[in-house]
Structures are given as structure tokens and as C-alpha cells.
Amino acid sequence: MSELFEVEVDTIRPDSRLYEELDIDSIDAVDMIIKLKDLTGKKLRPEDFKNVRTVQDVVDAVYVLINNDTPMQ
């Protein structure tokens, strides 16, 4: 996240809110999904991440994606 969005490393915590604290906008969110697809090799749909609000939510969503072949709800 630090490199992709030019966010200071010390501001990235599990409870950091993506939009409010890290200034990640909707275009950045799409970029993040594309990057996660490249990193995981899994097909990602933007709607799978519609409820993601914090860094921990991203971690949890990726964990489910990697460990489960069924689409996330």
C-alpha cells in the first residue's frame, strides 16, 4: 500500500480506514484490486471488495480469496 498509493508506512495499521485515513479513492481501490489479482493469481471482482473499509478488511478478503475457491459474499 505504501508503494502503490504513496502512503507513509507508519500510517498503515490494521484499523486504518482506507478512504478516511489513507485517502484511497475509488480509482485507487480499483488499482488495488488489479494489484491483488496480479499478486494472488486469483480472479477478483470489485464487488467482492465493496464492504472493505480498513486495511484488516483487505487482509481478511485476500485470505478468504486465497483459501477458498467460492466467491466471497
C-alpha positions in Angstrom: 0.0 0.0 0.0 2.8 2.3 0.8 4.4 2.0 -2.7 1.1 1.7 -4.6 -0.6 4.7 -3.0 2.4 6.7 -1.7 1.1 6.4 1.9 3.5 6.7 4.8 4.3 3.3 6.2 3.7 4.3 9.8 0.1 5.3 9.0 -0.8 1.8 7.7 -2.2 -0.2 10.6 -4.9 -2.9 10.6 -7.5 -0.5 11.8 -6.6 2.3 9.3 -9.6 3.3 7.3 -8.8 3.2 3.6 -10.9 6.2 2.5 -10.8 8.5 5.5 -7.3 7.9 6.9 -5.3 6.7 3.9 -7.0 8.9 1.3 -7.6 5.9 -1.0 -10.3 6.8 -3.5 -12.5 4.6 -5.8 -9.9 4.7 -8.6 -7.2 3.7 -6.1 -9.5 0.9 -4.9 -9.7 -0.5 -8.5 -5.9 -0.2 -8.8 -5.6 -2.2 -5.5 -7.9 -4.9 -6.9 -5.8 -5.2 -10.0 -2.6 -5.4 -8.0 -4.1 -8.1 -5.7 -5.1 -10.1 -8.8 -1.5 -9.9 -10.0 -0.2 -10.9 -6.6 -2.6 -13.8 -5.9 -3.2 -15.1 -9.4 -6.9 -15.2 -8.5 -9.8 -13.6 -10.3 -11.1 -10.7 -8.3 -14.3 -8.8 -8.8 -14.7 -5.2 -7.5 -18.0 -6.2 -5.9 -16.1 -8.7 -3.7 -14.5 -5.8 -2.1 -17.4 -3.5 -1.7 -17.6 -3.8 2.1 -13.8 -3.4 2.6 -13.2 -0.3 4.8 -10.0 -1.0 6.7 -6.6 -2.5 6.0 -7.6 -5.5 8.0 -10.7 -5.9 5.8 -8.4 -6.1 2.8 -6.2 -8.7 4.6 -9.3 -10.7 5.5 -10.7 -10.6 2.0 -7.5 -11.7 0.4 -7.1 -14.5 3.0 -10.6 -15.8 2.1 -9.9 -15.5 -1.6 -6.7 -17.4 -1.4 -8.1 -20.2 0.8 -11.5 -20.5 -0.7 -12.5 -21.2 -4.3 -16.0 -20.0 -3.9 -16.8 -16.3 -4.4 -16.8 -14.0 -1.4 -20.1 -12.7 -0.2 
